Amino acid sequence: MPDLPHLLAFIAAGWLLNLTPGPDVLYVVTNSLRSGVRAGIVAGLGITAGCFVHIFAAAVGVGTLMATSAAAFTVLKYIGAAYLLYLGVRMVLSRAAPPTDLDKAAAAVSGERSLQAIFLGGFWTNVLNPKVALFFLAFVPQFIAPGADDKALYFVLLGVLFNLNGIPVNVGWAVAAGWMARRGAVQKGMHWLDRAAGVLFIGFGLKLAFTDAPAVRAGH
């Protein structure tokens, strides 16, 4: 494991990266605006669960396969892009809901099935994005000593630490968005916020679809 200064640098870098707006942050904020803080937190937990898949997959070599196999990367890339496009189009075409109290809206979505759908949405948003796997493969090894005996174990430990550090950030985004949703102007424009978020998801999907596969080194 890295020494204390390097470990603190790893934690600080993780927080900054998790604060950067992207599909994950947008998914948390959108659900929190629409359905309350609880829904936003559940969305964040789904994203965290999806990241765990990439962490353990990278540790056993699946992530390396995607980094070196253009075919594997392309298949997952198009599946992930299609899912982001589906989310975006659904939000853009959604109909405006009748005016209602935010607390009632939050209660309506608090059923097990609705929260499960939000969780799974965050989960698949991450699992189907090969760029998440490539991120872990590029970022985490920088903090593993070259002479470490079990690099895979250290990779998992640092990946788990990075993932757990992201939970407070996601909760913070959910709380902030939930607070904004209680402002009258935001409630009145919620339908347009959904459409704007949908356009962003479509943009993320198109960006992922046109992402080039990583260059394959000779001999792989």
TORPA-4810 file (N, C-alpha, C, O; in nm, 3 decimals):
<nodes>
NODE_1_0.084_-0.119_0.000_0.000_0.000_0.000_0.088_0.125_0.000_0.200_0.120_0.051_M
NODE_2_0.040_0.238_-0.056_0.120_0.360_-0.055_0.137_0.413_0.087_0.058_0.382_0.176_P
NODE_3_0.242_0.494_0.107_0.262_0.555_0.238_0.154_0.661_0.260_0.074_0.690_0.171_D
NODE_4_0.153_0.720_0.381_0.045_0.812_0.418_0.031_0.931_0.323_-0.081_0.961_0.282_L
NODE_5_0.140_1.001_0.287_0.123_1.114_0.194_0.062_1.073_0.060_-0.025_1.142_0.008_P
NODE_6_0.107_0.958_0.005_0.051_0.911_-0.122_-0.093_0.866_-0.106_-0.175_0.883_-0.197_H
NODE_7_-0.125_0.808_0.010_-0.261_0.764_0.035_-0.355_0.885_0.044_-0.466_0.882_-0.009_L
NODE_8_-0.310_0.991_0.112_-0.391_1.113_0.121_-0.408_1.177_-0.016_-0.514_1.231_-0.047_L
NODE_9_-0.303_1.172_-0.097_-0.313_1.226_-0.232_-0.413_1.145_-0.315_-0.488_1.201_-0.396_A
NODE_10_-0.413_1.013_-0.295_-0.508_0.926_-0.365_-0.651_0.961_-0.326_-0.739_0.969_-0.411_F
NODE_11_-0.674_0.981_-0.196_-0.808_1.015_-0.148_-0.853_1.150_-0.203_-0.967_1.165_-0.248_I
NODE_12_-0.763_1.250_-0.198_-0.798_1.384_-0.247_-0.828_1.381_-0.396_-0.923_1.444_-0.442_A
NODE_13_-0.747_1.308_-0.472_-0.770_1.298_-0.616_-0.904_1.230_-0.645_-0.975_1.269_-0.737_A
NODE_14_-0.937_1.129_-0.565_-1.065_1.060_-0.581_-1.182_1.152_-0.557_-1.281_1.148_-0.630_G
NODE_15_-1.173_1.235_-0.455_-1.282_1.329_-0.428_-1.299_1.428_-0.542_-1.411_1.456_-0.585_W
NODE_16_-1.188_1.481_-0.591_-1.196_1.577_-0.701_-1.256_1.513_-0.825_-1.338_1.574_-0.893_L
NODE_17_-1.215_1.390_-0.854_-1.268_1.321_-0.972_-1.417_1.292_-0.957_-1.492_1.302_-1.054_L
NODE_18_-1.458_1.255_-0.836_-1.601_1.225_-0.813_-1.686_1.351_-0.817_-1.806_1.344_-0.844_N
NODE_19_-1.625_1.466_-0.790_-1.700_1.592_-0.795_-1.720_1.640_-0.938_-1.807_1.723_-0.964_L
NODE_20_-1.640_1.588_-1.031_-1.648_1.633_-1.170_-1.781_1.591_-1.232_-1.815_1.472_-1.229_T
NODE_21_-1.857_1.684_-1.289_-1.986_1.648_-1.350_-1.969_1.550_-1.464_-1.877_1.562_-1.545_P
NODE_22_-2.058_1.454_-1.471_-2.057_1.351_-1.574_-2.187_1.273_-1.567_-2.279_1.315_-1.497_G
NODE_23_-2.197_1.161_-1.636_-2.321_1.083_-1.633_-2.361_1.041_-1.492_-2.480_1.041_-1.460_P
NODE_24_-2.264_1.007_-1.406_-2.297_0.963_-1.270_-2.360_1.076_-1.190_-2.465_1.059_-1.129_D
NODE_25_-2.293_1.192_-1.190_-2.346_1.307_-1.117_-2.482_1.348_-1.171_-2.574_1.378_-1.095_V
NODE_26_-2.496_1.348_-1.302_-2.623_1.385_-1.364_-2.734_1.289_-1.323_-2.847_1.332_-1.299_L
NODE_27_-2.702_1.160_-1.314_-2.803_1.062_-1.276_-2.849_1.083_-1.132_-2.968_1.075_-1.102_Y
NODE_28_-2.753_1.111_-1.043_-2.788_1.136_-0.902_-2.872_1.263_-0.890_-2.977_1.262_-0.825_V
NODE_29_-2.827_1.370_-0.952_-2.896_1.499_-0.941_-3.036_1.492_-1.001_-3.131_1.543_-0.943_V
NODE_30_-3.048_1.429_-1.117_-3.179_1.420_-1.182_-3.280_1.346_-1.096_-3.393_1.392_-1.080_T
NODE_31_-3.240_1.233_-1.040_-3.332_1.156_-0.956_-3.365_1.229_-0.827_-3.478_1.220_-0.778_N
NODE_32_-3.268_1.301_-0.772_-3.294_1.375_-0.649_-3.387_1.493_-0.675_-3.475_1.522_-0.594_S
NODE_33_-3.368_1.561_-0.788_-3.457_1.672_-0.823_-3.600_1.624_-0.845_-3.696_1.688_-0.803_L
NODE_34_-3.612_1.510_-0.912_-3.744_1.461_-0.949_-3.816_1.394_-0.832_-3.937_1.411_-0.816_R
NODE_35_-3.742_1.319_-0.750_-3.809_1.232_-0.652_-3.758_1.246_-0.510_-3.799_1.168_-0.423_S
NODE_36_-3.672_1.340_-0.482_-3.629_1.362_-0.346_-3.491_1.305_-0.317_-3.433_1.230_-0.396_G
NODE_37_-3.439_1.345_-0.200_-3.302_1.308_-0.161_-3.284_1.157_-0.153_-3.180_1.105_-0.195_V
NODE_38_-3.384_1.088_-0.101_-3.371_0.943_-0.087_-3.345_0.877_-0.222_-3.260_0.788_-0.232_R
NODE_39_-3.418_0.919_-0.324_-3.399_0.862_-0.457_-3.260_0.894_-0.510_-3.198_0.810_-0.575_A
NODE_40_-3.210_1.015_-0.483_-3.076_1.052_-0.527_-2.968_0.968_-0.460_-2.871_0.928_-0.524_G
NODE_41_-2.986_0.941_-0.330_-2.889_0.858_-0.259_-2.891_0.716_-0.313_-2.785_0.655_-0.332_I
NODE_42_-3.011_0.662_-0.339_-3.022_0.527_-0.396_-2.955_0.523_-0.533_-2.889_0.424_-0.566_V
NODE_43_-2.972_0.628_-0.613_-2.906_0.635_-0.744_-2.755_0.629_-0.727_-2.686_0.560_-0.802_A
NODE_44_-2.703_0.702_-0.627_-2.560_0.700_-0.601_-2.510_0.564_-0.557_-2.401_0.522_-0.596_G
NODE_45_-2.589_0.494_-0.477_-2.550_0.359_-0.434_-2.548_0.262_-0.552_-2.463_0.173_-0.558_L
NODE_46_-2.640_0.280_-0.646_-2.638_0.197_-0.766_-2.512_0.221_-0.848_-2.452_0.126_-0.900_G
NODE_47_-2.471_0.346_-0.859_-2.348_0.380_-0.930_-2.227_0.317_-0.859_-2.137_0.264_-0.924_I
NODE_48_-2.227_0.324_-0.726_-2.118_0.264_-0.649_-2.110_0.114_-0.674_-2.001_0.060_-0.693_T
NODE_49_-2.225_0.048_-0.674_-2.227_-0.097_-0.699_-2.172_-0.129_-0.838_-2.100_-0.227_-0.855_A
NODE_50_-2.205_-0.047_-0.937_-2.153_-0.068_-1.071_-2.003_-0.052_-1.077_-1.935_-0.125_-1.149_G
NODE_51_-1.950_0.044_-1.002_-1.804_0.063_-0.999_-1.734_-0.057_-0.937_-1.625_-0.093_-0.979_C
NODE_52_-1.796_-0.120_-0.837_-1.736_-0.239_-0.777_-1.717_-0.350_-0.880_-1.618_-0.423_-0.875_F
NODE_53_-1.811_-0.361_-0.973_-1.798_-0.462_-1.078_-1.671_-0.438_-1.158_-1.597_-0.531_-1.186_V
NODE_54_-1.647_-0.312_-1.196_-1.528_-0.280_-1.274_-1.400_-0.302_-1.194_-1.299_-0.347_-1.248_H
NODE_55_-1.404_-0.271_-1.066_-1.286_-0.288_-0.982_-1.244_-0.435_-0.977_-1.127_-0.467_-1.001_I
NODE_56_-1.337_-0.522_-0.947_-1.304_-0.664_-0.935_-1.276_-0.726_-1.072_-1.193_-0.816_-1.084_F
NODE_57_-1.347_-0.678_-1.175_-1.321_-0.729_-1.310_-1.180_-0.692_-1.355_-1.110_-0.774_-1.415_A
NODE_58_-1.139_-0.569_-1.326_-1.004_-0.526_-1.364_-0.899_-0.606_-1.289_-0.794_-0.639_-1.345_A
NODE_59_-0.927_-0.637_-1.162_-0.830_-0.712_-1.082_-0.809_-0.853_-1.135_-0.699_-0.908_-1.122_A
NODE_60_-0.912_-0.913_-1.196_-0.899_-1.050_-1.247_-0.865_-1.052_-1.395_-0.852_-1.160_-1.453_V
NODE_61_-0.851_-0.935_-1.457_-0.804_-0.933_-1.595_-0.907_-0.896_-1.699_-0.871_-0.875_-1.815_G
NODE_62_-1.034_-0.888_-1.662_-1.137_-0.853_-1.762_-1.117_-0.710_-1.812_-1.132_-0.682_-1.931_V
NODE_63_-1.083_-0.621_-1.719_-1.059_-0.483_-1.760_-0.940_-0.472_-1.853_-0.942_-0.394_-1.948_G
NODE_64_-0.836_-0.551_-1.827_-0.720_-0.552_-1.916_-0.758_-0.602_-2.055_-0.707_-0.552_-2.155_T
NODE_65_-0.847_-0.700_-2.059_-0.894_-0.751_-2.188_-0.961_-0.640_-2.268_-0.936_-0.627_-2.388_L
NODE_66_-1.045_-0.560_-2.202_-1.113_-0.451_-2.272_-1.015_-0.345_-2.316_-1.035_-0.279_-2.418_M
NODE_67_-0.906_-0.327_-2.238_-0.807_-0.226_-2.272_-0.720_-0.269_-2.389_-0.659_-0.185_-2.455_A
NODE_68_-0.713_-0.398_-2.416_-0.626_-0.448_-2.522_-0.701_-0.512_-2.638_-0.642_-0.541_-2.742_T
NODE_69_-0.831_-0.534_-2.623_-0.911_-0.595_-2.729_-1.010_-0.493_-2.783_-1.103_-0.452_-2.714_S
NODE_70_-0.988_-0.451_-2.908_-1.077_-0.352_-2.968_-1.218_-0.406_-2.981_-1.315_-0.332_-2.966_A
NODE_71_-1.231_-0.536_-3.009_-1.364_-0.595_-3.027_-1.443_-0.593_-2.897_-1.559_-0.553_-2.895_A
NODE_72_-1.379_-0.635_-2.786_-1.447_-0.636_-2.655_-1.486_-0.496_-2.614_-1.597_-0.474_-2.565_A
NODE_73_-1.397_-0.400_-2.634_-1.425_-0.262_-2.599_-1.543_-0.208_-2.682_-1.632_-0.142_-2.628_F
NODE_74_-1.542_-0.237_-2.811_-1.645_-0.185_-2.901_-1.783_-0.238_-2.866_-1.881_-0.163_-2.866_T
NODE_75_-1.791_-0.369_-2.837_-1.921_-0.429_-2.802_-1.979_-0.361_-2.678_-2.095_-0.320_-2.678_V
NODE_76_-1.899_-0.351_-2.573_-1.949_-0.290_-2.449_-1.976_-0.142_-2.469_-2.069_-0.087_-2.411_L
NODE_77_-1.894_-0.077_-2.552_-1.911_0.066_-2.577_-2.048_0.093_-2.639_-2.119_0.185_-2.596_K
NODE_78_-2.086_0.014_-2.740_-2.214_0.039_-2.807_-2.333_0.003_-2.720_-2.437_0.068_-2.727_Y
NODE_79_-2.318_-0.100_-2.637_-2.426_-0.133_-2.543_-2.445_-0.019_-2.444_-2.557_0.023_-2.417_I
NODE_80_-2.333_0.030_-2.389_-2.342_0.141_-2.294_-2.397_0.267_-2.358_-2.478_0.337_-2.297_G
NODE_81_-2.354_0.297_-2.480_-2.403_0.417_-2.549_-2.553_0.406_-2.575_-2.627_0.503_-2.559_A
NODE_82_-2.597_0.286_-2.615_-2.740_0.266_-2.641_-2.822_0.286_-2.513_-2.932_0.341_-2.518_A
NODE_83_-2.768_0.242_-2.400_-2.841_0.257_-2.274_-2.851_0.405_-2.235_-2.957_0.451_-2.192_Y
NODE_84_-2.741_0.481_-2.251_-2.745_0.623_-2.220_-2.840_0.697_-2.313_-2.912_0.787_-2.271_L
NODE_85_-2.840_0.659_-2.441_-2.933_0.721_-2.536_-3.078_0.689_-2.500_-3.165_0.775_-2.511_L
NODE_86_-3.102_0.565_-2.455_-3.237_0.527_-2.414_-3.283_0.613_-2.296_-3.395_0.664_-2.296_Y
NODE_87_-3.196_0.630_-2.196_-3.232_0.714_-2.081_-3.261_0.857_-2.126_-3.358_0.918_-2.082_L
NODE_88_-3.175_0.910_-2.215_-3.192_1.048_-2.259_-3.320_1.069_-2.338_-3.394_1.164_-2.312_G
NODE_89_-3.347_0.982_-2.433_-3.468_0.995_-2.515_-3.593_0.982_-2.428_-3.689_1.056_-2.447_V
NODE_90_-3.591_0.890_-2.333_-3.708_0.872_-2.246_-3.734_0.999_-2.165_-3.850_1.036_-2.144_R
NODE_91_-3.628_1.066_-2.120_-3.647_1.188_-2.042_-3.693_1.304_-2.130_-3.776_1.385_-2.088_M
NODE_92_-3.638_1.311_-2.251_-3.679_1.420_-2.342_-3.825_1.407_-2.381_-3.895_1.508_-2.392_V
NODE_93_-3.873_1.284_-2.401_-4.010_1.261_-2.446_-4.110_1.248_-2.331_-4.229_1.230_-2.355_L
NODE_94_-4.062_1.257_-2.208_-4.152_1.240_-2.094_-4.252_1.354_-2.089_-4.222_1.467_-2.128_S
NODE_95_-4.372_1.323_-2.042_-4.477_1.424_-2.032_-4.468_1.494_-1.898_-4.425_1.437_-1.798_R
NODE_96_-4.509_1.619_-1.898_-4.506_1.696_-1.774_-4.607_1.639_-1.676_-4.722_1.615_-1.710_A
NODE_97_-4.561_1.617_-1.554_-4.650_1.567_-1.449_-4.732_1.682_-1.394_-4.687_1.796_-1.395_A
NODE_98_-4.853_1.654_-1.345_-4.934_1.760_-1.285_-4.865_1.815_-1.161_-4.794_1.742_-1.093_P
NODE_99_-4.885_1.943_-1.130_-4.822_2.002_-1.013_-4.855_1.922_-0.888_-4.970_1.883_-0.866_P
NODE_100_-4.754_1.898_-0.806_-4.775_1.821_-0.684_-4.672_1.862_-0.581_-4.570_1.922_-0.615_T
NODE_101_-4.698_1.830_-0.461_-4.605_1.859_-0.353_-4.486_1.765_-0.363_-4.503_1.646_-0.389_D
NODE_102_-4.364_1.818_-0.342_-4.243_1.736_-0.356_-4.244_1.619_-0.260_-4.201_1.509_-0.295_L
NODE_103_-4.294_1.641_-0.136_-4.297_1.533_-0.039_-4.386_1.419_-0.088_-4.353_1.302_-0.068_D
NODE_104_-4.498_1.452_-0.154_-4.585_1.347_-0.207_-4.517_1.274_-0.321_-4.529_1.152_-0.335_K
NODE_105_-4.443_1.350_-0.404_-4.372_1.286_-0.514_-4.265_1.192_-0.462_-4.246_1.082_-0.514_A
NODE_106_-4.195_1.235_-0.357_-4.091_1.151_-0.298_-4.152_1.026_-0.237_-4.095_0.917_-0.247_A
NODE_107_-4.268_1.042_-0.173_-4.334_0.926_-0.113_-4.380_0.828_-0.222_-4.376_0.707_-0.203_A
NODE_108_-4.424_0.883_-0.335_-4.473_0.797_-0.443_-4.362_0.712_-0.502_-4.386_0.600_-0.547_A
NODE_109_-4.239_0.764_-0.502_-4.128_0.691_-0.561_-4.055_0.604_-0.460_-3.963_0.531_-0.495_V
NODE_110_-4.097_0.613_-0.333_-4.023_0.544_-0.228_-4.060_0.397_-0.218_-4.006_0.326_-0.133_S
NODE_111_-4.149_0.349_-0.303_-4.181_0.207_-0.303_-4.061_0.125_-0.344_-3.972_0.173_-0.413_G
NODE_112_-4.058_0.001_-0.300_-3.943_-0.085_-0.324_-3.912_-0.097_-0.472_-3.795_-0.092_-0.512_E
NODE_113_-4.014_-0.114_-0.555_-3.991_-0.135_-0.698_-3.930_-0.011_-0.762_-3.838_-0.022_-0.842_R
NODE_114_-3.981_0.109_-0.727_-3.930_0.232_-0.787_-3.786_0.256_-0.747_-3.704_0.290_-0.831_S
NODE_115_-3.755_0.240_-0.619_-3.618_0.259_-0.573_-3.526_0.154_-0.634_-3.410_0.182_-0.663_L
NODE_116_-3.578_0.033_-0.652_-3.498_-0.071_-0.715_-3.465_-0.033_-0.859_-3.353_-0.055_-0.905_Q
NODE_117_-3.562_0.024_-0.930_-3.538_0.066_-1.068_-3.433_0.177_-1.073_-3.348_0.178_-1.162_A
NODE_118_-3.438_0.270_-0.979_-3.339_0.379_-0.974_-3.201_0.322_-0.945_-3.102_0.361_-1.008_I
NODE_119_-3.193_0.228_-0.851_-3.065_0.164_-0.817_-3.007_0.092_-0.939_-2.889_0.108_-0.970_F
NODE_120_-3.091_0.014_-1.006_-3.043_-0.063_-1.121_-3.003_0.030_-1.236_-2.911_0.000_-1.312_L
NODE_121_-3.073_0.142_-1.249_-3.035_0.239_-1.353_-2.894_0.290_-1.331_-2.815_0.296_-1.425_G
NODE_122_-2.861_0.327_-1.207_-2.725_0.372_-1.176_-2.624_0.261_-1.194_-2.513_0.284_-1.243_G
NODE_123_-2.662_0.140_-1.155_-2.573_0.024_-1.168_-2.536_0.000_-1.314_-2.418_-0.013_-1.347_F
NODE_124_-2.636_-0.006_-1.402_-2.609_-0.036_-1.542_-2.543_0.080_-1.614_-2.468_0.058_-1.709_W
NODE_125_-2.570_0.203_-1.570_-2.502_0.318_-1.629_-2.352_0.304_-1.617_-2.278_0.345_-1.706_T
NODE_126_-2.305_0.247_-1.505_-2.162_0.226_-1.484_-2.111_0.098_-1.546_-2.008_0.099_-1.614_N
NODE_127_-2.181_-0.012_-1.524_-2.133_-0.142_-1.571_-2.117_-0.143_-1.723_-2.024_-0.205_-1.774_V
NODE_128_-2.207_-0.077_-1.795_-2.205_-0.079_-1.941_-2.117_0.029_-2.002_-2.121_0.052_-2.123_L
NODE_129_-2.037_0.095_-1.920_-1.949_0.200_-1.970_-1.804_0.154_-1.959_-1.748_0.155_-1.850_N
NODE_130_-1.741_0.112_-2.071_-1.604_0.061_-2.063_-1.504_0.167_-2.022_-1.394_0.133_-1.978_P
NODE_131_-1.539_0.295_-2.036_-1.446_0.400_-1.996_-1.423_0.399_-1.845_-1.319_0.445_-1.798_K
NODE_132_-1.521_0.348_-1.769_-1.502_0.337_-1.624_-1.393_0.235_-1.593_-1.307_0.258_-1.508_V
NODE_133_-1.396_0.121_-1.664_-1.293_0.018_-1.644_-1.156_0.072_-1.682_-1.059_0.049_-1.610_A
NODE_134_-1.148_0.144_-1.793_-1.020_0.200_-1.836_-0.969_0.304_-1.738_-0.849_0.317_-1.717_L
NODE_135_-1.062_0.379_-1.677_-1.021_0.477_-1.577_-0.952_0.409_-1.460_-0.844_0.451_-1.418_F
NODE_136_-1.013_0.303_-1.407_-0.952_0.233_-1.295_-0.817_0.174_-1.332_-0.723_0.176_-1.253_F
NODE_137_-0.807_0.120_-1.453_-0.681_0.060_-1.498_-0.572_0.166_-1.512_-0.454_0.137_-1.494_L
NODE_138_-0.610_0.288_-1.545_-0.512_0.394_-1.563_-0.478_0.467_-1.434_-0.364_0.508_-1.413_A
NODE_139_-0.577_0.483_-1.347_-0.560_0.566_-1.228_-0.502_0.490_-1.109_-0.404_0.534_-1.049_F
NODE_140_-0.561_0.377_-1.075_-0.523_0.308_-0.951_-0.378_0.259_-0.951_-0.311_0.278_-0.850_V
NODE_141_-0.326_0.197_-1.060_-0.190_0.145_-1.055_-0.083_0.249_-1.025_0.027_0.214_-0.981_P
NODE_142_-0.113_0.378_-1.047_-0.015_0.483_-1.018_0.020_0.488_-0.869_0.125_0.540_-0.832_Q
NODE_143_-0.068_0.435_-0.786_-0.048_0.442_-0.641_-0.006_0.307_-0.582_-0.004_0.290_-0.460_F
NODE_144_0.028_0.212_-0.668_0.076_0.081_-0.623_0.226_0.075_-0.643_0.275_0.100_-0.753_I
NODE_145_0.299_0.042_-0.538_0.445_0.036_-0.547_0.487_-0.069_-0.650_0.430_-0.178_-0.653_A
NODE_146_0.587_-0.038_-0.733_0.631_-0.135_-0.836_0.674_-0.269_-0.778_0.660_-0.372_-0.843_P
NODE_147_0.727_-0.267_-0.656_0.775_-0.392_-0.597_0.673_-0.463_-0.510_0.708_-0.555_-0.436_G
NODE_148_0.545_-0.423_-0.518_0.442_-0.486_-0.435_0.429_-0.634_-0.469_0.433_-0.672_-0.586_A
NODE_149_0.414_-0.718_-0.366_0.407_-0.863_-0.388_0.279_-0.905_-0.457_0.282_-0.988_-0.548_D
NODE_150_0.165_-0.848_-0.416_0.035_-0.887_-0.471_-0.035_-0.764_-0.525_-0.116_-0.702_-0.457_D
NODE_151_-0.002_-0.728_-0.648_-0.056_-0.605_-0.707_-0.208_-0.612_-0.724_-0.277_-0.511_-0.710_K
NODE_152_-0.262_-0.731_-0.754_-0.407_-0.744_-0.772_-0.480_-0.712_-0.642_-0.585_-0.647_-0.644_A
NODE_153_-0.426_-0.759_-0.530_-0.489_-0.732_-0.400_-0.487_-0.583_-0.370_-0.588_-0.527_-0.328_L
NODE_154_-0.372_-0.519_-0.392_-0.363_-0.376_-0.367_-0.453_-0.297_-0.460_-0.510_-0.195_-0.421_Y
NODE_155_-0.467_-0.345_-0.584_-0.558_-0.281_-0.679_-0.700_-0.283_-0.625_-0.770_-0.182_-0.628_F
NODE_156_-0.743_-0.400_-0.575_-0.879_-0.412_-0.521_-0.896_-0.321_-0.399_-0.997_-0.252_-0.388_V
NODE_157_-0.799_-0.321_-0.308_-0.810_-0.241_-0.187_-0.819_-0.092_-0.219_-0.902_-0.021_-0.164_L
NODE_158_-0.732_-0.046_-0.309_-0.737_0.095_-0.347_-0.864_0.128_-0.425_-0.921_0.235_-0.408_L
NODE_159_-0.908_0.036_-0.510_-1.032_0.058_-0.583_-1.152_0.068_-0.491_-1.239_0.153_-0.509_G
NODE_160_-1.157_-0.019_-0.391_-1.266_-0.014_-0.293_-1.262_0.117_-0.216_-1.365_0.180_-0.192_V
NODE_161_-1.140_0.160_-0.176_-1.126_0.287_-0.105_-1.175_0.403_-0.191_-1.247_0.491_-0.143_L
NODE_162_-1.136_0.403_-0.318_-1.182_0.508_-0.410_-1.334_0.508_-0.419_-1.397_0.614_-0.417_F
NODE_163_-1.392_0.391_-0.429_-1.536_0.379_-0.445_-1.609_0.426_-0.320_-1.708_0.500_-0.329_N
NODE_164_-1.562_0.385_-0.205_-1.626_0.425_-0.080_-1.614_0.576_-0.058_-1.706_0.639_-0.005_L
NODE_165_-1.501_0.634_-0.100_-1.484_0.779_-0.088_-1.584_0.855_-0.175_-1.616_0.970_-0.147_N
NODE_166_-1.633_0.789_-0.281_-1.729_0.855_-0.368_-1.869_0.863_-0.309_-1.950_0.944_-0.353_G
NODE_167_-1.899_0.779_-0.209_-2.035_0.777_-0.153_-2.071_0.912_-0.090_-2.179_0.964_-0.119_I
NODE_168_-1.984_0.972_-0.002_-2.020_1.102_0.054_-2.041_1.209_-0.053_-2.125_1.298_-0.038_P
NODE_169_-1.963_1.201_-0.161_-1.979_1.299_-0.270_-2.116_1.284_-0.335_-2.184_1.383_-0.359_V
NODE_170_-2.155_1.160_-0.363_-2.286_1.137_-0.424_-2.400_1.180_-0.331_-2.500_1.236_-0.375_N
NODE_171_-2.382_1.152_-0.202_-2.483_1.196_-0.105_-2.493_1.348_-0.104_-2.602_1.404_-0.097_V
NODE_172_-2.376_1.414_-0.112_-2.376_1.560_-0.115_-2.449_1.615_-0.237_-2.525_1.711_-0.225_G
NODE_173_-2.426_1.555_-0.354_-2.498_1.596_-0.474_-2.648_1.575_-0.456_-2.728_1.660_-0.496_W
NODE_174_-2.687_1.462_-0.397_-2.829_1.430_-0.377_-2.895_1.531_-0.283_-3.005_1.579_-0.309_A
NODE_175_-2.826_1.563_-0.173_-2.882_1.658_-0.075_-2.895_1.797_-0.138_-2.996_1.864_-0.121_V
NODE_176_-2.790_1.840_-0.211_-2.794_1.972_-0.274_-2.907_1.980_-0.376_-2.979_2.079_-0.381_A
NODE_177_-2.922_1.874_-0.458_-3.029_1.874_-0.558_-3.165_1.869_-0.492_-3.260_1.933_-0.538_A
NODE_178_-3.178_1.791_-0.383_-3.304_1.785_-0.310_-3.342_1.920_-0.251_-3.459_1.957_-0.251_G
NODE_179_-3.242_1.992_-0.202_-3.268_2.126_-0.149_-3.315_2.219_-0.260_-3.409_2.297_-0.242_W
NODE_180_-3.249_2.210_-0.377_-3.290_2.295_-0.490_-3.433_2.263_-0.534_-3.508_2.353_-0.573_M
NODE_181_-3.469_2.136_-0.528_-3.601_2.095_-0.575_-3.713_2.154_-0.490_-3.827_2.165_-0.535_A
NODE_182_-3.681_2.192_-0.368_-3.783_2.251_-0.280_-3.805_2.399_-0.310_-3.897_2.460_-0.255_R
NODE_183_-3.723_2.456_-0.394_-3.744_2.596_-0.432_-3.855_2.600_-0.536_-3.857_2.518_-0.628_R
NODE_184_-3.946_2.692_-0.524_-4.063_2.696_-0.611_-4.031_2.704_-0.758_-4.096_2.637_-0.839_G
NODE_185_-3.931_2.785_-0.795_-3.898_2.801_-0.937_-3.850_2.670_-0.997_-3.880_2.639_-1.113_A
NODE_186_-3.774_2.594_-0.919_-3.724_2.467_-0.969_-3.838_2.369_-0.989_-3.842_2.297_-1.088_V
NODE_187_-3.933_2.367_-0.894_-4.046_2.276_-0.907_-4.128_2.307_-1.033_-4.172_2.215_-1.102_Q
NODE_188_-4.147_2.434_-1.063_-4.225_2.472_-1.180_-4.154_2.432_-1.309_-4.218_2.398_-1.409_K
NODE_189_-4.020_2.436_-1.307_-3.946_2.404_-1.429_-3.893_2.262_-1.432_-3.805_2.231_-1.512_G
NODE_190_-3.947_2.173_-1.346_-3.894_2.037_-1.335_-3.901_1.962_-1.468_-3.808_1.888_-1.502_M
NODE_191_-4.009_1.981_-1.544_-4.022_1.910_-1.670_-3.912_1.952_-1.767_-3.857_1.868_-1.840_H
NODE_192_-3.880_2.080_-1.769_-3.775_2.129_-1.858_-3.638_2.085_-1.810_-3.548_2.063_-1.891_W
NODE_193_-3.622_2.071_-1.679_-3.497_2.017_-1.626_-3.480_1.873_-1.671_-3.370_1.831_-1.707_L
NODE_194_-3.589_1.796_-1.669_-3.583_1.658_-1.718_-3.540_1.655_-1.864_-3.457_1.573_-1.904_D
NODE_195_-3.597_1.744_-1.944_-3.561_1.747_-2.087_-3.415_1.786_-2.106_-3.345_1.728_-2.189_R
NODE_196_-3.370_1.885_-2.029_-3.230_1.927_-2.040_-3.137_1.813_-2.001_-3.035_1.789_-2.066_A
NODE_197_-3.172_1.742_-1.892_-3.091_1.628_-1.849_-3.093_1.519_-1.956_-2.992_1.454_-1.981_A
NODE_198_-3.210_1.500_-2.020_-3.220_1.401_-2.126_-3.127_1.433_-2.242_-3.063_1.344_-2.297_G
NODE_199_-3.120_1.561_-2.279_-3.030_1.603_-2.387_-2.885_1.574_-2.348_-2.805_1.530_-2.431_V
NODE_200_-2.851_1.599_-2.222_-2.714_1.572_-2.176_-2.683_1.423_-2.181_-2.574_1.383_-2.223_L
NODE_201_-2.779_1.339_-2.140_-2.759_1.195_-2.147_-2.739_1.150_-2.292_-2.654_1.065_-2.320_F
NODE_202_-2.816_1.208_-2.384_-2.798_1.176_-2.525_-2.657_1.216_-2.570_-2.592_1.144_-2.645_I
NODE_203_-2.613_1.332_-2.523_-2.477_1.377_-2.556_-2.371_1.283_-2.503_-2.275_1.251_-2.574_G
NODE_204_-2.388_1.236_-2.377_-2.294_1.141_-2.319_-2.294_1.010_-2.399_-2.189_0.950_-2.421_F
NODE_205_-2.413_0.967_-2.441_-2.424_0.843_-2.517_-2.353_0.854_-2.651_-2.281_0.762_-2.691_G
NODE_206_-2.374_0.966_-2.721_-2.308_0.987_-2.850_-2.157_0.997_-2.833_-2.081_0.945_-2.915_L
NODE_207_-2.114_1.064_-2.727_-1.970_1.077_-2.702_-1.908_0.940_-2.679_-1.800_0.910_-2.730_K
NODE_208_-1.978_0.856_-2.602_-1.927_0.721_-2.577_-1.926_0.640_-2.706_-1.832_0.565_-2.732_L
NODE_209_-2.031_0.653_-2.787_-2.040_0.576_-2.912_-1.926_0.608_-3.007_-1.882_0.521_-3.083_A
NODE_210_-1.878_0.732_-3.004_-1.771_0.772_-3.096_-1.633_0.770_-3.030_-1.535_0.821_-3.086_F
NODE_211_-1.625_0.712_-2.911_-1.495_0.697_-2.845_-1.415_0.587_-2.913_-1.466_0.476_-2.933_T
NODE_212_-1.292_0.617_-2.947_-1.206_0.515_-3.011_-1.160_0.413_-2.909_-1.136_0.445_-2.792_D
NODE_213_-1.147_0.290_-2.954_-1.093_0.184_-2.868_-0.947_0.216_-2.837_-0.878_0.276_-2.920_A
NODE_214_-0.899_0.177_-2.719_-0.758_0.203_-2.685_-0.666_0.132_-2.783_-0.697_0.024_-2.832_P
NODE_215_-0.555_0.194_-2.810_-0.459_0.135_-2.903_-0.406_0.003_-2.847_-0.370_-0.004_-2.730_A
NODE_216_-0.403_-0.099_-2.931_-0.355_-0.229_-2.888_-0.205_-0.238_-2.914_-0.158_-0.215_-3.025_V
NODE_217_-0.132_-0.270_-2.810_0.013_-0.279_-2.825_0.051_-0.403_-2.904_-0.020_-0.504_-2.903_R
NODE_218_0.162_-0.393_-2.972_0.211_-0.507_-3.048_0.241_-0.621_-2.954_0.296_-0.602_-2.846_A
NODE_219_0.205_-0.739_-2.998_0.231_-0.858_-2.916_0.113_-0.898_-2.834_0.116_-1.005_-2.773_G
NODE_220_0.004_-0.815_-2.829_-0.117_-0.850_-2.754_-0.218_-0.913_-2.846_-0.327_-0.950_-2.803_H
</nodes>
